[in-house]
Amino acid sequence: MLNSDKIKGRMKERRIVQADVAKTLNLAEPTVCQKINGKRPMTLDEAKELAKMLDISDHEFGTYFFAN
């Protein structure tokens, strides 16, 4: 399960909004919102691209994308 709070916090730190994520992932903004909020699943490719966008290291990846 995605750690929505950590993702949103990192987006805020980096001044990245959902519209930026939507454009990068080639998705509609409502879809990105649903994925970040855990309403829809995020693919591994989407997670990797988002991690790159948010400068999340491989070491940190699990804490952002595999929360309990």
C-alpha positions in Angstrom: 0.0 0.0 0.0 1.3 3.4 -1.0 2.3 5.8 1.9 0.1 8.7 0.7 1.3 11.1 3.5 4.9 10.6 2.6 4.3 11.0 -1.1 2.3 14.1 -0.6 4.9 15.5 1.8 7.7 14.9 -0.7 5.6 16.5 -3.5 5.2 19.6 -1.3 8.9 19.7 -0.5 9.7 19.5 -4.2 6.9 21.9 -5.2 5.4 19.3 -7.5 1.6 19.2 -8.0 -0.6 16.5 -9.2 -0.8 18.1 -12.6 2.9 17.7 -12.9 2.7 14.0 -12.0 -0.2 13.5 -14.4 1.7 15.0 -17.3 4.8 12.9 -16.5 2.8 9.7 -16.1 0.6 10.5 -19.1 -2.5 10.2 -16.9 -5.5 12.4 -16.1 -5.3 14.4 -12.9 -8.2 12.6 -11.2 -6.5 9.3 -11.9 -3.3 10.5 -10.3 -5.3 11.8 -7.3 -6.9 8.4 -6.9 -3.6 6.6 -7.2 -1.9 8.8 -4.7 -4.8 8.4 -2.3 -4.8 4.6 -2.6 -8.2 4.4 -4.4 -6.6 2.9 -7.5 -3.5 0.8 -7.7 -0.2 2.2 -9.0 1.9 0.2 -11.3 5.5 -0.5 -10.6 6.5 1.6 -13.7 4.4 4.5 -12.4 5.9 4.2 -9.0 9.4 4.2 -10.4 8.7 7.2 -12.6 7.2 9.0 -9.6 10.2 8.1 -7.4 12.5 9.5 -10.1 10.4 12.7 -10.3 10.5 13.1 -6.5 14.2 12.2 -6.2 13.4 9.1 -4.0 16.4 6.9 -3.7 16.2 3.1 -4.2 17.0 2.8 -0.5 13.9 4.9 0.4 11.6 3.4 -2.2 10.0 0.9 0.1 9.0 3.4 2.7 7.1 5.4 0.2 5.5 2.7 -2.0 5.2 -0.2 0.4 3.7 1.2 3.6 1.9 -1.1 6.0 
